Amino acid sequence: MTLFETVRNAMLAGLGMQQKVGEFVDELVKKGELSESQGAKLIKEWSEKAEKGTEGLTKNFSEILTKTLDKMNLPTKDDIEKLNKKIQYLSGRIKKLEGIKDEGQAEGSPGREE
């Protein structure tokens, strides 16, 4: 099982658990063991804690992914853009130097092959 699948399953389980908690609280309200306001308060508290847990899971996943990519030593988009700019600059310099070289060698001059 991949890391993505593990995280996906954990998140789906969390959503399923939230639904089960809601159903459980609704059942307690129907039985009269909780008032509607108490049930709503419980669901709200549980949802807030679940959301914090999900945020923590997302943060941990992001950190793991970042560390893994760093270890893989893959170039970032910024790295690639910098290299493209350098290539464009160097290509321009080469063209400029070739133009100067061509101007310095007249037609029929030694050293120029056609």
N, C-alpha and C positions, 0 to 999 in steps of 0.2 A: 504494500500500500504506500502510495506516494505521500509526501508531506501535505500537498494540496488536498488530497482525498481525506487525510486525517483531520485537517482543519475544517474542511467542509462538513464532514460527519459530526464533528464536535459542535459546530454551529447549528446544524439541523437538529441535533439532539437537544441543544439548548432551547430552540424554538418549540420543539415538541414538548419539552418539560414545562415551558411557560404555558402552553395550552392546557396541559394536565393540571397545573396549579390552579389555573382559572376555573377549570371544571370542578376541581375539588372544593374550592372556596364557594362556588355557586351552589354546590350540593349542601355544604354546611349552612349556607344562608337559607336554602329551601327547607332544611330540617329545623331551622330556628335556632341553631347552635351559634350562629353569628348574625349580627344585624347587617343590613346592607352597607351601612357606612363602615363597619368594621371589615367586612369583606373587601370593599373597595380600597380601604387603607392597606390591607394585607397585600392585595394584588399590586397596588402602586409600589409598596416597599419592595416586594419581591422583584418587580420589573426593574426598579432602579438598581438593585443589587445585580440582577442578571445583566443589565446593560453595562455596568461597571466591569463585570467579569468578561463580557464580550470585548469591551474596549481594551482590557488587559491582554486578552488573547490576541487581539489584532495587533497590539503594540509588540507583544513578544514575537509574533509571526513576522512582523516587519523587521524587527531586529535580527532574527535568525536569517531571514532572506538577505538582508544587507550584508551580514557577516559572511554568508555563503558566497555571495557574488564578489565580495572583496577577496576572499580566498581564491576564487577562480581567476582573479586578476583580469577580468573582462574590461575592455575600454568603455567609458561612459559616452553618452551622446556628446558631452562637452569636449571630451578627449578627441573624438572623431572630427568635430567641427574645427578644433584647433589644428589638427593635422591637415584638414582640407584647406584651411587658410594658408598654412605654410606651403603646401603643394602649389596653390595658386600663385603665391608670392615668388616661389622658386621658379615656377614655369615662366612667369613674367620676366624674371631676371635672365633666365637662359635665352629667351627670345630676344631680349635686349642685347645680350652679349653676342648672340649669333648675328644680329643685325649689324653690330659694330664690326665684327669679323668680316662679314660680307662686304661692307663698305670699304674696308682696308685692302681688300684684294680685288683689283680690277679684273675685267674679263681678259683671259689669256695670261694672267699672271701665274707664275709658278706656285704650285701648292694647292691650286684650286682644281678640283676634279668635277667634271660635268658629265 
